[in-house]
Amino acid sequence: MTAEAVRSQVPVVRGDTSLPAGYPHPHASEEARRIAEQGTILRVQVGSGVHGTSVTGQDDRDEMGICLEPPEFVTGVARVPAGTGADSAMVEFEQYQRHTAWDRPGGLANRSGAGDLDVVIYSARKWARLALAGNPTVLLPLFVPDGEVVHRDEAGVELVENAHRFVSQKAADRFLGYLSSQRAAMTGEVGAHTNRPELVDVHGYDTKYAMHALRLGLQGVELLTTGRITLPVPEPDRTYLRAVRRGDVPLVEVVAAVDDAEQRLTALRGSASIPAAPDHGWVDGWLHRSYVRQWAQLTT
């Protein structure tokens, strides 16, 4: 899909921007929650459900968003508490991050599971820094289909319309880096860590890390080839990724598929058609326009 076609199809989506209550954990204060709720410009699902790779009944819901904080947190020295504890240090507002799994007995030790919500709402400035560096996770909100969008205002629409401006060799490097770390966790290499020993016991490898490693390779290739990431993952790759997630594919075959995707991604990274860097100038302009409009609305 061309950039012009994207611009003609991206609608505003007015949705519920409310967030789970604050929690005694960094980036989870009530003040941070309020800033994130009131300033949200884009919020979407980014987990296995949007990729089409979820296994029924096993997955939590992962959401990511972007917000514009008030002027005193950008041009001033205002800070928020690092959590809800009485002795919380004051820190710069960068994000609101909350897992509803923390609300069950066991608190922070709980792993998220079916029915849980994991949500992070980034400051637009932090999100932009991560996106310009090619972070695969934070780029995903630019490509989520409308049905998985919780909220998207005019500033969010403009950002999605210009997703192609973030495609660069830096993005290729980051996709390759994430792929490599997921593969290391999948195969149990020295220094790697899996928090799913039950998958290793049953299948001989961490099937969720394996699926993510291959997905990152496939999506990185698509991004560098077309400037887009199709969500959910198109067939037949989606069915194959689900088979990997279920442990139906032998480890040696998965490793070969990941290696092939990595080689294709490496070759594309060196292509003369891929910009060396993303469009920093456009992103700076978008940030300025968006913050100024938001702050003007606060005073009217």
Summary of the structure (lengths in Angstrom):
residues: 300
radius of gyration: 19.7
end to end distance: 38.7
largest distance: 61.7
contacts: 965
relative contact order: 0.15
helix: 51%
strand: 11%
